Amino acid sequence: MRLEQEISSWLKNYLLSNHLDSFVIGVSGGIDSAVTSTLCAMTGCKTIVVTMPIHQNPAETDRGMEHCSWLKKKYKNIEILNIDLSDSYEQIKKSIPEKFNKPLALANTRARIRMSTLYLIAGSSKGLVVGTGNKIEDFGVGFFTKYGDGGVDISPIADLMKSEVYDLGGKLNVIPSIMDAKPTDGLWDDGRTDEDQLGTSYDELEWAMNYRDEEINENQQKILDIYNKHRNANLHKMKDIPIFKKK
């Protein structure tokens, strides 16, 4: 059985064994959500794909909607929802004292609004919210928002490196505009990419995550330092919540 079939079968078995009816996935216009939503569609179970722009770069939203349309043509079990959350985001900003409206906190708020939206839909559809994080993001550098895109019920590609996600995307015939797009988290108005934020490429981070004390050159050391900087800063996201244990 091929990898895509294994993952799709695993998704379907988990859904049915928990007596649920649907998958709910946020579609961003990137490779991770495209692959994940396709794997869900392959199950034959109801799959609700949701675009949720918040002051989004139109090119990102267009890619996401193009992917949703492609899925709908290919699979009969697809429901598409396009929900613009820009006004909701602005209302929250206005409700909070301005001193708390810091750029990174606001970016993470966008991810948390989207998470809440997906859970509202899932809660009304006997659905599972499906995560789209890959291994580098979820277990390497912690490049996700806690209780935002990190708030999910099931994570089908979290054991795949970014390169493996692209390989799977090719096998699934994901549309070229997504395959060719530079990865971005879609949380900023200035169009910054993941590489802009991380300071290095996913291929280089993948190398660093697999590094095992071999001799390295100066450039590789810089990559390793970047990887460790992000990992150490974000380890709290990848650990269980601390709980005080009474004596």
Summary of the structure (lengths in Angstrom):
residues: 247
radius of gyration: 18.4
end to end distance: 50.5
largest distance: 59.3
contacts: 765
relative contact order: 0.14
helix: 54%
strand: 9%
